[in-house]
Amino acid sequence: MASVEITGLRKLYGDVVALSDINISVPSGSFFTLLGPSGCGKTTLLRTIAGFHDQNAGQIAIDGVSIERLPAHRRDVGMVFQDYAIFPHISVRDNVAFGLKQRKVSASEITKRVADVLDVVQLGAFADRMPHELSGGQQQRVGLARAIVIRPKVLLMDEPLSNLDARLRVDLRAELRRIQRDLGITTVYVTHDQEEALAMSDTVCVMHQGVIQQAASPLDIYLRPTNKFVATFVGANNLLSLTKVGAQFALTSGGAIVLDTCDTPDIVCAVRPETLRVADGVVAPDAGEIAIPATLSDVSFVGREMEVVTITDHGERLKSLARPDPSVIELPTGSRVTLMVKRDDLAFFEDGETGGRVE
């Protein structure tokens, strides 16, 4: 196991800033995920750690030893790629053994280590098969086995599940996490899938336009997003406008005072869909709740939950997720409803793409 420390990392492509002042700390043995939309810099950062890109400034250290001047093959990291990157013309066994042969490990040691790692990824019975005889999930596990058999200090994974179907992704992400925990290997993982990041990680690092927006536990990222971008990118969020009433702010759509004095003039309110309760007709709120009048736009029943879309009198589109309620599902489109939300479930942000959180 090994820790990873990145300090002041900067990467330019001509005049384009791909990475700007990146500072992260990955504890030994942890699962650290880089999450963000396409083009945010997460893969560039991963490949810079691997040694495939040279940074313009900053330092990368593994277990306190600077590695940025070392070539990729001397950095003691393993890499798992999105497209598997396994050799199609040799067997599973020989694919996994490839890195060990390059390192001139003895034949007896290669035999033992390949057998051990194939058991870890549950492919021991497939050692003599060719890659084309494997499923996509099995091929990805071959790629993982080849990366970990060399016993790297750090494992780097670049969207390894993105080419798989939805059900297989869910199954394999649990398998990857199990293997990572069993081996205790420090892992830096790249994905654009928020659910994947939340389910697998010890730490989620949200990136946008080459800048780290927040790095925290999955629970903190979801419940305490540091700015508007994180709040809207990680999980769904409804945004409501606020109107200033003297020194306070009220929901434009509901009229209730929700925020006391604040020096920031432009603020929005964020509400998670699962915190909104839908009631038929005009209903008074319970203590500690806010009531928002709205018109029913659509109800979707998807088995274990229902998705309710409403339009406030101010024209804001709000989505609610809840356990199926026949009294709501059977309402005709255009019905008047009331949305209830607890005051404590409201979050406030400065208006702007990366507007900061307002306490």
Sequence and secondary structure as in RCSB ss.txt:
>XXXX:A:sequence
MASVEITGLRKLYGDVVALSDINISVPSGSFFTLLGPSGCGKTTLLRTIAGFHDQNAGQIAIDGVSIERLPAHRR
DVGMVFQDYAIFPHISVRDNVAFGLKQRKVSASEITKRVADVLDVVQLGAFADRMPHELSGGQQQRVGLARAIVI
RPKVLLMDEPLSNLDARLRVDLRAELRRIQRDLGITTVYVTHDQEEALAMSDTVCVMHQGVIQQAASPLDIYLRP
TNKFVATFVGANNLLSLTKVGAQFALTSGGAIVLDTCDTPDIVCAVRPETLRVADGVVAPDAGEIAIPATLSDVS
FVGREMEVVTITDHGERLKSLARPDPSVIELPTGSRVTLMVKRDDLAFFEDGETGGRVE
>XXXX:A:secstr
   EEEEEEEEEETTEEEEEEEEEEE TT EEEEE STTSSHHHHHHHHHTSS  SEEEEEETTEE TTS GGGS
 EEEE TT    TTS HHHHHHHHHHHTT  HHHHHHHHHHHHHHTT GGGTTS GGGS HHHHHHHHHHHHHTT
  SEEEEESTTTTS HHHHHHHHHHHHHHHHHHT EEEEEES HHHHHHH SEEEEEETTEEEEEE HHHHHHS 
SBHHHHHHSS  EEEEEEEETTEEEETTT  EEE   S S EEEEE GGG EEEESS    TTEEEEEEEEEEEE
E SS EEEEEEETTS EEEEEES  HHHHT  TT EEEEEEEGGG EEEESSTT BEE 
